[in-house]
Amino acid sequence: MFGRWAELVGADVAEHATPVSLRDGELVVAASSTAWATQLRLLRRQLLAKIAAGVGPDVVRQMKVQGPAAPSWRKGPRHAPGRGPRDTYG
């Protein structure tokens, strides 16, 4: 299924979504942006139907969509310990 991903879900979806793992019928998909993660969640039912038509009905039963990781603001040369910009009263 990983080798046929673009064929199964379509070129447009495959450009912005990558299958990460398949375990116990749960497919984990990584989206390229938060907007595409939302779009994939909305298209989940249609994508599961396409995948089932291509690889079989019981191979993938659920699909979990992950968005990109948020940047950490706790790193960098100018980081100061404490609460940060919210701590203005002392």
Secondary structure, DSSP 8 states (H G I E B T S, - for coil): --TTHHHHH-HHHHHHEEEEEEETTEEEEEESSHHHHHHHHHTHHHHHHHHHHHH-TTT--EEEEE------TT-STT--SSSGGG----
